Amino acid sequence: MTKDYDKQQYRDQLCAQLCDIEAELKYYENSFNDKHVFCNFNDTETSNFWRYFSTNFKRLNLKQLTATSFSPDGSSYRLDIYKYVPDEIKNSTSSQIFDDTELLNVYRTPLKGNGDFQSDECIAILEECDIVVTYPPTPLMNELSQLLLEYQKDLVLMSNEVILRFSDFITLFKENKIWVGQTTIPSGGWMIVPEGLETPGKTKIRNSLGQELINIQGICWFTNLDNIRRHIELPMFMQYTPDSYPRYKNYKAININKIKEIPYDYYEAMGVPVSFLKSYNPDQFQILSLLNEKDAPNYYITGFKDQGGRPWAEDSFTYVRLLIKRKL
């Protein structure tokens, strides 16, 4: 991750608001029917992901809900709600009923390890579950996504747009294994600040529940469940002319500064802002790669002093760009 991101690691300790979770998950309710949902990376019973699924367990007709969290001191546990409680859980001396939700017992079972998502215990849960819904720390987002797809699991993940700067994650888009969720938070997401967490330089407000909130830019959703958004055609009104669309000096592609400026009559390589992925329709466009020397060697023009392959348009370097083509 970038140095700027490292300075703001407190962002990975923030919690999602229930209203944002409800706004996204309502589009996938049919996908939860009779399924085992796994919420890892959660502060278990205090997580709004847990709250959403436990409150709506019967309405969604879930088969099972499981949540785990990472504990640095190794004393982690799992929470489970079952449609039909297995006999081994009923008769277990380690699984204790500590709460009930909608008249469903919640079972709390100690883990042997610390709840790391790659631990044997959490992998065993992953193998059993159908879908993972969670908010992982951004530095682990790519690793988690790869793991879930390796185990062929459905996923709905809240994360930050900074992940779109990394080629491994872009490859998942290119291969149509993952895409942007249904909802967007254009002015940034208001995230809950856990008690005692320092957020230097951030202005706080309080919601109706008295919880402290700070605004974090770039909060978004990723999923491999089909949604309406990825099938909406991007409207294009601009006509291509060489004067209006300069070519990069170090890449065989034209530069596009704004998504709305993508020309309707150009079918060669284009460099666009990574925010394009919010408008990406796989029937309309082809993703080639991130625009850099390593990921786009066939488009790179050697001999230009470009500070490691950064795209150079007109008289300056651009921000991170995604290389795309229109489909015929």
C-alpha positions as CSV (number, residue, x, y, z in Angstrom):
1,M,0.0,0.0,0.0
2,T,1.0,3.6,-0.4
3,K,2.8,5.7,2.2
4,D,-0.2,8.1,2.3
5,Y,-2.4,5.1,3.1
6,D,0.0,3.8,5.8
7,K,-0.4,7.1,7.6
8,Q,-4.1,6.6,7.9
9,Q,-4.3,3.0,9.1
10,Y,-7.0,4.0,11.5
11,R,-9.4,3.7,8.6
12,D,-9.3,-0.1,8.8
13,Q,-10.6,0.1,12.3
14,L,-13.7,2.0,11.4
15,C,-17.1,0.3,11.3
16,A,-19.8,0.4,8.6
17,Q,-23.1,2.0,9.3
18,L,-26.2,-0.2,9.2
19,C,-27.9,2.1,6.7
20,D,-25.1,1.6,4.2
21,I,-25.1,-2.1,4.6
22,E,-28.9,-2.3,4.2
23,A,-28.7,0.0,1.1
24,E,-26.4,-2.5,-0.7
25,L,-27.5,-5.8,0.5
26,K,-31.2,-5.3,-0.4
27,Y,-30.2,-6.0,-4.0
28,Y,-29.0,-9.5,-3.2
29,E,-31.7,-10.8,-0.8
30,N,-32.6,-13.6,-3.1
31,S,-29.0,-14.8,-3.1
32,F,-29.1,-15.3,0.7
33,N,-32.1,-17.7,0.6
34,D,-31.2,-20.9,2.4
35,K,-27.5,-20.0,2.4
36,H,-24.7,-20.0,5.0
37,V,-23.4,-16.5,5.4
38,F,-19.9,-15.9,6.8
39,C,-18.9,-12.5,8.2
40,N,-15.2,-12.5,8.9
41,F,-13.2,-9.4,9.8
42,N,-16.0,-8.4,12.2
43,D,-16.1,-7.4,15.8
44,T,-18.6,-10.2,16.0
45,E,-21.7,-9.1,18.0
46,T,-20.9,-5.3,17.8
47,S,-20.6,-5.5,14.0
48,N,-23.4,-4.0,11.9
49,F,-22.9,-6.8,9.4
50,W,-23.7,-9.3,12.2
51,R,-26.6,-7.0,13.3
52,Y,-28.1,-6.9,9.8
53,F,-28.0,-10.7,9.2
54,S,-29.0,-11.7,12.7
55,T,-32.0,-9.3,12.7
56,N,-33.1,-10.5,9.3
57,F,-32.2,-14.2,9.7
58,K,-35.7,-15.5,9.4
59,R,-36.8,-12.9,6.8
60,L,-33.9,-13.8,4.5
61,N,-34.4,-17.5,5.3
62,L,-30.8,-18.1,6.1
63,K,-29.5,-21.6,6.8
64,Q,-26.7,-20.4,9.0
65,L,-24.9,-17.2,10.0
66,T,-21.3,-17.3,11.2
67,A,-19.0,-14.4,12.3
68,T,-15.4,-14.4,13.4
69,S,-12.9,-11.6,14.3
70,F,-9.2,-11.3,14.6
71,S,-7.8,-11.1,18.2
72,P,-4.1,-10.3,18.5
73,D,-3.9,-12.0,21.9
74,G,-5.2,-15.2,20.5
75,S,-8.5,-15.4,22.4
76,S,-10.9,-15.3,19.6
77,Y,-14.3,-17.0,19.1
78,R,-17.0,-17.6,16.5
79,L,-20.7,-16.8,16.7
80,D,-23.3,-18.9,15.0
81,I,-27.0,-18.8,14.4
82,Y,-28.6,-21.9,12.8
83,K,-31.9,-22.6,11.1
84,Y,-31.5,-26.2,12.4
85,V,-29.1,-26.6,15.2
86,P,-26.7,-29.6,14.8
87,D,-26.7,-32.2,17.5
88,E,-23.0,-31.7,18.1
89,I,-23.7,-28.0,18.9
90,K,-26.6,-28.8,21.1
91,N,-24.6,-31.3,23.1
92,S,-21.3,-29.3,23.1
93,T,-19.9,-28.1,26.4
94,S,-17.8,-25.4,24.6
95,S,-20.6,-23.8,22.6
96,Q,-22.6,-21.6,24.9
97,I,-25.9,-19.8,24.2
98,F,-25.2,-16.2,25.3
99,D,-27.9,-14.3,23.5
100,D,-31.0,-14.7,21.4
101,T,-32.1,-12.9,18.3
102,E,-35.6,-13.1,16.9
103,L,-36.1,-16.1,19.2
104,L,-33.1,-17.8,17.6
105,N,-30.2,-18.9,19.9
106,V,-26.8,-17.4,19.3
107,Y,-24.0,-19.9,20.0
108,R,-20.5,-18.6,21.0
109,T,-17.7,-21.1,20.5
110,P,-14.0,-20.4,21.4
111,L,-11.5,-20.7,18.6
112,K,-8.1,-22.4,19.2
113,G,-6.4,-19.6,17.2
114,N,-6.6,-15.9,16.8
115,G,-9.3,-15.7,14.2
116,D,-7.0,-14.9,11.3
117,F,-9.0,-15.3,8.0
118,Q,-6.3,-17.6,6.7
119,S,-6.1,-19.8,9.8
120,D,-7.2,-23.5,9.5
121,E,-10.3,-22.8,11.6
122,C,-11.5,-19.9,9.4
123,I,-10.7,-21.8,6.2
124,A,-12.8,-24.7,7.5
125,I,-15.7,-22.2,8.0
126,L,-15.0,-20.8,4.5
127,E,-15.3,-24.3,3.0
128,E,-18.7,-24.8,4.5
129,C,-20.2,-21.4,3.8
130,D,-21.9,-20.1,0.6
131,I,-21.3,-16.4,0.7
132,V,-18.9,-14.0,2.5
133,V,-20.1,-10.5,3.4
134,T,-17.7,-8.3,5.3
135,Y,-15.5,-5.1,5.5
136,P,-11.8,-6.3,5.5
137,P,-8.8,-4.0,6.1
138,T,-7.9,-2.5,2.7
139,P,-4.3,-4.0,2.7
140,L,-5.9,-7.5,2.9
141,M,-8.7,-6.9,0.4
142,N,-6.9,-8.3,-2.6
143,E,-5.7,-11.3,-0.7
144,L,-9.2,-12.0,0.7
145,S,-10.8,-11.7,-2.7
146,Q,-8.3,-14.1,-4.3
147,L,-9.0,-16.6,-1.5
148,L,-12.8,-16.4,-1.8
149,L,-12.6,-16.9,-5.5
150,E,-10.2,-19.8,-5.1
151,Y,-12.8,-21.5,-3.0
152,Q,-15.6,-20.5,-5.4
153,K,-17.5,-18.4,-2.9
154,D,-20.0,-15.6,-3.5
155,L,-18.9,-12.4,-2.0
156,V,-20.1,-8.9,-1.1
157,L,-17.2,-6.8,0.3
158,M,-17.1,-3.2,1.4
159,S,-13.7,-1.6,0.8
160,N,-11.9,1.5,-0.4
161,E,-11.2,2.6,-4.0
162,V,-7.5,2.6,-3.3
163,I,-7.5,-1.1,-4.0
164,L,-8.2,-0.2,-7.7
165,R,-4.6,0.9,-8.0
166,F,-3.2,-2.6,-7.8
167,S,-2.9,-4.8,-10.9
168,D,-3.8,-8.1,-9.2
169,F,-7.2,-6.7,-8.2
170,I,-7.7,-5.1,-11.7
171,T,-7.1,-8.6,-13.2
172,L,-10.2,-9.8,-11.4
173,F,-12.2,-7.1,-13.2
174,K,-10.6,-8.0,-16.5
175,E,-11.5,-11.6,-16.1
176,N,-15.1,-10.7,-14.9
177,K,-14.6,-12.4,-11.6
178,I,-15.5,-9.3,-9.6
179,W,-17.2,-6.0,-10.2
180,V,-18.5,-2.9,-8.4
181,G,-21.5,-3.2,-6.2
182,Q,-24.9,-1.7,-6.9
183,T,-24.7,1.4,-4.6
184,T,-22.2,4.2,-4.5
185,I,-21.3,6.7,-1.9
186,P,-20.3,9.7,-4.0
187,S,-19.5,12.1,-1.2
188,G,-17.6,9.6,0.8
189,G,-18.8,7.2,3.5
190,W,-19.6,8.2,7.0
191,M,-18.0,5.5,9.1
192,I,-18.4,4.8,12.8
193,V,-15.4,5.6,15.0
194,P,-14.9,2.9,17.7
195,E,-14.5,4.4,21.2
196,G,-10.9,5.4,21.9
197,L,-9.7,5.4,18.3
198,E,-7.6,8.4,17.3
199,T,-8.5,9.9,13.9
200,P,-6.0,12.8,13.4
201,G,-7.2,15.7,11.4
202,K,-10.7,14.4,10.9
203,T,-13.9,16.3,11.7
204,K,-16.4,14.2,13.6
205,I,-20.2,14.3,13.8
206,R,-22.7,12.2,15.7
207,N,-25.5,10.1,14.3
208,S,-29.0,9.7,15.9
209,L,-27.6,6.8,18.0
210,G,-24.9,9.1,19.5
211,Q,-22.1,7.3,17.6
212,E,-19.1,9.4,16.3
213,L,-18.7,9.4,12.6
214,I,-16.0,10.6,10.2
215,N,-16.2,10.9,6.4
216,I,-13.9,8.6,4.4
217,Q,-13.5,9.2,0.7
218,G,-13.6,6.2,-1.7
219,I,-15.8,3.8,0.3
220,C,-17.4,1.4,-2.2
221,W,-18.7,-2.2,-2.6
222,F,-17.4,-5.1,-4.7
223,T,-19.2,-8.3,-5.5
224,N,-19.4,-11.3,-7.9
225,L,-23.2,-11.4,-7.6
226,D,-24.9,-10.1,-10.7
227,N,-26.5,-6.7,-10.4
228,I,-28.3,-4.2,-12.5
229,R,-25.5,-1.6,-12.5
230,R,-23.0,-3.6,-14.5
231,H,-25.4,-4.0,-17.4
232,I,-26.2,-0.3,-17.8
233,E,-24.7,1.1,-20.9
234,L,-22.5,4.1,-20.4
235,P,-23.8,7.0,-22.6
236,M,-21.2,8.6,-24.8
237,F,-21.7,11.9,-26.7
238,M,-18.2,13.1,-27.6
239,Q,-16.8,12.6,-31.1
240,Y,-13.1,11.7,-31.5
241,T,-10.7,14.1,-33.1
242,P,-6.9,13.9,-32.8
243,D,-6.7,17.5,-31.4
244,S,-9.3,16.8,-28.6
245,Y,-7.7,13.5,-27.5
246,P,-3.9,13.7,-27.3
247,R,-1.9,10.5,-27.3
248,Y,0.5,9.6,-24.5
249,K,4.1,10.2,-25.3
250,N,5.1,6.9,-23.7
251,Y,2.0,4.7,-24.6
252,K,0.2,3.7,-27.7
253,A,-3.1,5.1,-26.4
254,I,-5.1,8.3,-26.1
255,N,-5.7,10.0,-22.8
256,I,-9.2,10.5,-21.3
257,N,-9.4,12.8,-18.3
258,K,-13.1,12.3,-17.5
259,I,-15.4,9.4,-18.0
260,K,-18.0,11.5,-19.7
261,E,-15.4,12.4,-22.4
262,I,-15.0,8.9,-23.7
263,P,-15.7,9.2,-27.5
264,Y,-18.4,7.1,-29.0
265,D,-16.5,6.5,-32.3
266,Y,-13.0,5.4,-31.0
267,Y,-12.2,1.7,-30.7
268,E,-8.5,1.7,-30.0
269,A,-6.7,1.8,-26.6
270,M,-7.7,4.5,-24.2
271,G,-6.3,5.5,-20.8
272,V,-9.1,6.4,-18.4
273,P,-9.3,7.2,-14.6
274,V,-9.8,4.0,-12.5
275,S,-13.2,5.4,-11.4
276,F,-14.3,4.2,-14.8
277,L,-14.8,0.8,-13.1
278,K,-18.0,2.2,-11.5
279,S,-19.4,2.5,-15.0
280,Y,-17.9,-0.6,-16.5
281,N,-20.2,-2.7,-18.6
282,P,-18.4,-5.9,-19.8
283,D,-20.7,-6.0,-22.9
284,Q,-19.6,-2.5,-23.9
285,F,-15.9,-2.3,-22.9
286,Q,-12.8,-4.5,-22.6
287,I,-10.4,-4.0,-19.7
288,L,-6.7,-4.4,-20.8
289,S,-4.7,-3.6,-17.7
290,L,-3.5,-0.8,-15.5
291,L,-1.5,1.7,-17.6
292,N,2.1,1.1,-16.6
293,E,5.2,-0.4,-18.1
294,K,4.9,-3.7,-16.2
295,D,1.2,-4.4,-16.9
296,A,1.0,-2.9,-20.5
297,P,4.3,-3.8,-22.1
298,N,2.8,-4.1,-25.6
299,Y,1.6,-0.5,-25.4
300,Y,4.7,1.0,-23.8
301,I,7.0,3.2,-25.9
302,T,10.6,3.0,-24.7
303,G,13.0,5.8,-24.6
304,F,10.9,8.4,-22.8
305,K,12.1,9.5,-19.3
306,D,8.8,8.7,-17.6
307,Q,9.7,8.0,-14.0
308,G,9.0,4.3,-14.1
309,G,6.2,4.1,-16.7
310,R,3.8,6.8,-15.5
311,P,1.6,7.9,-18.3
312,W,2.6,11.2,-19.8
313,A,-0.1,13.2,-21.6
314,E,0.6,16.6,-23.2
315,D,3.0,18.3,-20.8
316,S,2.5,16.4,-17.5
317,F,2.1,13.0,-15.9
318,T,-1.4,11.8,-15.3
319,Y,-2.9,10.1,-12.2
320,V,-3.3,6.3,-12.3
321,R,-4.9,5.2,-15.5
322,L,-6.8,2.1,-16.6
323,L,-6.2,0.9,-20.2
324,I,-9.5,0.0,-22.0
325,K,-11.0,-0.6,-25.4
326,R,-14.5,-0.3,-26.7
327,K,-16.1,-3.5,-28.0
328,L,-17.4,-3.5,-31.5
